[in-house]
């Protein structure tokens, strides 16, 4: 759950900028209702977020920083 109140506005602005959520920009209360469904996570440099082949049940949104995607062949 998004527990850091100071980040709520940043998260809403990030979501508005994404096509998948942008249609909600005219009704911010809709975006506010999905905030409790989000899990805010912090990862250290070099830390694995998800591994190839793992069952996916999440949507990852990068609020800041960079992510490197590696495809094993």
KAZI-V912025 format. One record per residue. SS is DSSP state (H for helix, E for strand, - for the rest). Layout:
BEGIN
ss=SS
ss=SS
END
This chain:
BEGIN
ss=-
ss=-
ss=-
ss=-
ss=H
ss=H
ss=H
ss=H
ss=H
ss=H
ss=H
ss=H
ss=H
ss=H
ss=H
ss=H
ss=-
ss=-
ss=H
ss=H
ss=H
ss=H
ss=-
ss=-
ss=-
ss=-
ss=-
ss=H
ss=H
ss=H
ss=H
ss=H
ss=H
ss=H
ss=H
ss=-
ss=-
ss=-
ss=-
ss=-
ss=-
ss=-
ss=-
ss=-
ss=-
ss=-
ss=-
ss=-
ss=-
ss=-
ss=-
ss=-
ss=-
ss=-
ss=-
ss=-
ss=-
ss=-
ss=-
ss=-
ss=-
ss=-
ss=-
ss=-
ss=-
ss=-
ss=-
ss=-
ss=-
ss=-
ss=-
ss=-
ss=-
END
